[in-house]
Amino acid sequence: MATECTAYLDAKGNLHSNLEKATLEDLAGVLGRVGDEGGMTAGVARMIFDKRREIERVFAEHDVLVANKRAHTGEAGDVTQPNLHVIHKLSD
């Protein structure tokens, strides 16, 4: 008897048994080759996936600093206050 199953396609159209595997494959595709033989790509993709919250926090803090820099200079030029810091905690 036929049964129904759920599978996930990555950006290249490859079928995966779970969403995490499809996401990791897409991440690896975005990263491209890492290392001489490209063998490190899957490991780097896994690390990014596992540390997603921390990575997103770092980028969010970066974006706040860039916005503050633009607010103080009127554009993306040099900051007039070199010791600019994030003064509030970003929510997780």
C-alpha positions in Angstrom: 0.0 0.0 0.0 1.3 3.5 -0.8 1.9 5.8 2.1 2.4 9.6 2.3 5.7 11.1 3.4 7.0 14.6 3.9 10.3 15.6 2.2 12.0 18.9 1.5 13.7 20.3 -1.6 16.8 22.4 -1.3 17.5 25.3 -3.6 19.1 23.0 -6.2 16.0 20.7 -6.3 17.6 17.9 -4.3 15.2 15.9 -2.0 15.9 15.6 1.7 14.3 13.6 4.4 14.1 16.5 6.9 14.1 20.3 6.8 17.4 20.6 8.6 19.3 18.7 6.0 17.7 20.8 3.2 18.7 24.0 5.1 22.2 22.8 5.6 22.6 22.0 2.0 21.3 25.5 1.0 23.8 27.1 3.5 26.6 25.0 2.1 25.6 26.3 -1.4 25.7 29.9 -0.2 29.2 29.4 1.4 30.7 27.8 -1.7 33.9 25.8 -1.4 35.7 26.1 1.9 39.2 24.6 1.9 41.2 23.0 -0.8 38.8 20.2 -1.5 35.6 21.8 -0.4 35.3 19.3 2.4 35.0 21.8 5.2 31.8 23.4 3.7 29.4 21.0 5.4 31.1 21.5 8.7 31.0 25.3 8.4 27.4 25.2 7.4 26.6 23.0 10.5 28.4 25.4 12.7 26.5 28.4 11.3 23.2 26.5 11.7 24.0 25.5 15.3 25.1 29.0 16.3 22.4 30.9 14.4 21.1 32.9 17.4 24.6 34.1 18.3 25.4 34.9 14.7 22.2 36.8 14.2 22.9 38.7 17.5 26.3 39.8 16.2 24.8 41.0 12.9 22.0 42.9 14.8 24.5 44.6 17.0 26.6 45.5 13.9 23.5 47.0 12.2 22.8 49.1 15.3 26.3 50.5 15.2 26.1 51.2 11.4 22.7 53.0 12.0 24.3 55.0 14.9 27.3 55.9 12.7 25.0 57.2 10.0 22.9 59.2 12.5 26.1 60.9 13.9 27.7 61.6 10.5 24.6 62.1 8.3 26.0 59.4 6.0 28.1 56.3 6.0 31.3 58.3 6.5 33.7 58.3 9.5 32.2 58.4 12.9 32.9 61.7 14.8 32.6 59.8 18.1 35.2 57.0 17.9 34.0 55.2 21.1 30.5 54.5 20.0 29.0 51.5 21.7 25.6 49.7 21.8 23.9 50.9 25.0 21.0 48.6 25.1 20.6 44.8 25.1 19.1 43.4 22.0 16.3 40.9 22.7 17.1 37.2 21.7 
